[in-house]
Amino acid sequence: MLQHIIFWLTQKRWLLFALAVGAVLLLLPVPSSMESMQGETMTDPIKAYRTMIIVIMAIILIIFEPVPLPAVALMMLFLQVILGIDDPNGVAKSFMNDAVFFIMGSLMMAVAIVSQGLDSRLALGIIRFTGNKTWRIAFGFVGISAFLSSFIGEHTVTAMMMPVGLTLIYNTSTDRDATKNLAALILFSIAYGSAMGSIGTPSGGGRNVIMIGYWQEFGLADISYLGWMRYTYPMLLVEIPIAVAILWFTFRPKQKVLDSAVRKLKVQVARRGAMTGQNILAIIVFLIVFLGWVFLSKKMGLGIIALIGVFLYLVLGLIRWSDLNRNTNWGVILLFGAAISIGLQMKETGAALWFANSAIDIMKNLSEDISILRWLIAVLLTGVLTNLLSNSATVAVIGPIVLNMGGDPIVMGFSTAIASAFAYLTVVASPTCMIIHSSGLVQRSDFIKAGWKMFIMSIVILFIMSKFWADS
Amino acid sequence: MKFLIAVGSKEYSESTLRVGMQIAKSFQAAVTIVYVGPKISDFSLPHVRLAQERMEEWDFDRPGVEVLEWAFNFLAKNDYITSTTIESGFPKNTLVQTDGNRCDVYLQGTISTDVNLILRNGDIISELRDEVARGGFDVTIIGGSQKRRMAHDMIQYIDSSILIVNKYNPDKTYGLLLPVDDSRKTPQAVKYGVRVAQAFGIKVDLLTVSKTNKFGKGYRNAAKRAAKMMRRMGIEYENHFKHGDPAVVIRETAGNDHIIVMGTSTKNPIAKFFMGSKPLQVMESNPCPILIVK
């Protein structure tokens, strides 16, 4: 019995640590810098301080995962009531909004789309587009992954593209040593292409919708679907060739031409048969949803339109509820709802403003130019956290802080939402990284090897783009 | 008896399988081979599962299946198990999910009643602990190439005897070192030692270590009983009485040409957690295969 308790304690050490940190912070007095803000910008410093305590505890628990993530979500919700930050109905209202509907709808649509088996069509598309040369194939994987993920979300695209990539790798050789670099090139082209692409439109990722939600909630901006694309697509188009070059020169595969592998892939795709009526219907439903996002999102919200899409997939028999239920990440939906709820509390209580001011105070030695300084804090904070937490959770928590830093809320908001896609450095950074790692063909060290270059490149391009946005 | 053998990779698992199967045969034990893949974060689990379903659709095996397939073929090739190829077998390597992180693995067109294959994902200690509790295994076997901390945690937390196959060379002749004392785990360790000695056909060195020059009645009786057991089973043995720090004496006596079999510590778990134990010290300081009997 004692041994079981010791084992439990060692497994849950980060939970105990988070609880201890929470308890100690709760016993300490409210920071004087927070007290001094009491007035117009901060109504109740105690509530603001307690909100920050919940955020700190949640970050520890999300990074180290000593308990299931849905448990962290539940903790973030009930602590708001227990610590007197809000009443139960207030917490419930902040928990569910259009961004959570969108995350729920897009995750469910992803399951419906992936289960259609459209990957073989994608395979043919890529080969037609690229031919046999390896660098062109890598370009095709990055380009098509980026394009698709900008509309349907990164993890959906990675899940569909991975079998195509693996087929090419194994068709080249089953000897892992011989195809080590080729495997890394192709799989990272898929994962990083998908991650980059997710900035392209609001529907590319839940975090984009969360940012749009914050802009609306705080009365800072009202961005349409196409309006978003005008800001982000130029950056995406610039990033694609640079990313291909980075991946090519990092992994330099021995195989410069994949002649026989491509031929075999064509045969394999041909064997899988032509597109079925069900496949076509699935694409039509997605196109309807897409048109809804473009033309109706201002009136109806992106989330409600995504839910209509799921409804259509279900009533048309394109996916069974049991499959949808099994493969949808309900825990993540709970977590994002809770993260948005705490994000709204940070804004409401003034904790976000306090954190924004404190961060600028601490880092003011780095640069005289306050606009560069706050941009740098926003991007680095988001970029680092997105590699440790989830990118949507990062935007949910960081969003209100960044939008309280001052400066142009459009530039700051876009920079944060885009920086949250820079999840290149670790396996746990995003589901796309975890999916390619789960193939067993890329190592943890490969993520750092290519990731730091992608990270720096993305920050530099984002900086240049944000200058354009500020001037326009 | 039920044995669980954990394999990590083709490079390091050959001797683990060899030693594990040889000992399992002497116990006439049912053997299960488990591969534990990396933990998949909660954020990514359903997405990864979705991608894996697509991979299976394209006839790709999940990572880890190739290691289990290699282990199965290695055992069949070396006559540790009998494998039968049948036409009505599974048309491809098939995984049957039996739990969130656990799958039974059935290889394409092949059956064997001698061994089960299990694929798991997650923290290795938690997964092995769970597998041992679920299957009621008597002995868990891991390779010595695994991280030191892992072997340490296995001894602490897994409810079965543990065999750690450190640097085993099949071409070398080993002896069996059996430390005995008056603890209540010694009789069980002696029984296991007999089986291991029979499995390898090797001589047993019975070692009694006292911290002082004097050997108490309990120590002498334990050595006497162990010797009697060896005689009865027809095993060649030699009795050694030495004094000094037990962990140091055992390391010096074992050298690098013994398989060590010893009882687990009977200290309370809190003391073991903070102060360690004799088997842990022996495991950490010896380059030999070591079986810690619980």
Boltz contact constraints between the chains, C-beta under 6 A:
constraints:
  - contact:
      token1: [A, 2]
      token2: [B, 269]
      max_distance: 6.0
  - contact:
      token1: [A, 3]
      token2: [B, 269]
      max_distance: 6.0
  - contact:
      token1: [A, 6]
      token2: [B, 269]
      max_distance: 6.0
  - contact:
      token1: [A, 6]
      token2: [B, 273]
      max_distance: 6.0
  - contact:
      token1: [A, 7]
      token2: [B, 157]
      max_distance: 6.0
  - contact:
      token1: [A, 68]
      token2: [B, 42]
      max_distance: 6.0
  - contact:
      token1: [A, 69]
      token2: [B, 42]
      max_distance: 6.0
  - contact:
      token1: [A, 114]
      token2: [B, 50]
      max_distance: 6.0
  - contact:
      token1: [A, 155]
      token2: [B, 47]
      max_distance: 6.0
  - contact:
      token1: [A, 159]
      token2: [B, 50]
      max_distance: 6.0
  - contact:
      token1: [A, 159]
      token2: [B, 51]
      max_distance: 6.0
  - contact:
      token1: [A, 159]
      token2: [B, 54]
      max_distance: 6.0
  - contact:
      token1: [A, 162]
      token2: [B, 51]
      max_distance: 6.0
  - contact:
      token1: [A, 163]
      token2: [B, 54]
      max_distance: 6.0
  - contact:
      token1: [A, 163]
      token2: [B, 55]
      max_distance: 6.0
  - contact:
      token1: [A, 163]
      token2: [B, 58]
      max_distance: 6.0
  - contact:
      token1: [A, 166]
      token2: [B, 60]
      max_distance: 6.0
  - contact:
      token1: [A, 327]
      token2: [B, 46]
      max_distance: 6.0
  - contact:
      token1: [A, 327]
      token2: [B, 50]
      max_distance: 6.0
  - contact:
      token1: [A, 329]
      token2: [B, 46]
      max_distance: 6.0
  - contact:
      token1: [A, 331]
      token2: [B, 42]
      max_distance: 6.0
  - contact:
      token1: [A, 332]
      token2: [B, 43]
      max_distance: 6.0
  - contact:
      token1: [A, 390]
      token2: [B, 43]
      max_distance: 6.0
  - contact:
      token1: [A, 428]
      token2: [B, 41]
      max_distance: 6.0
  - contact:
      token1: [A, 431]
      token2: [B, 44]
      max_distance: 6.0
  - contact:
      token1: [A, 431]
      token2: [B, 47]
      max_distance: 6.0
  - contact:
      token1: [A, 434]
      token2: [B, 44]
      max_distance: 6.0
  - contact:
      token1: [A, 434]
      token2: [B, 48]
      max_distance: 6.0
  - contact:
      token1: [A, 435]
      token2: [B, 47]
      max_distance: 6.0
  - contact:
      token1: [A, 435]
      token2: [B, 48]
      max_distance: 6.0
  - contact:
      token1: [A, 435]
      token2: [B, 51]
      max_distance: 6.0
  - contact:
      token1: [A, 438]
      token2: [B, 48]
      max_distance: 6.0
  - contact:
      token1: [A, 440]
      token2: [B, 63]
      max_distance: 6.0
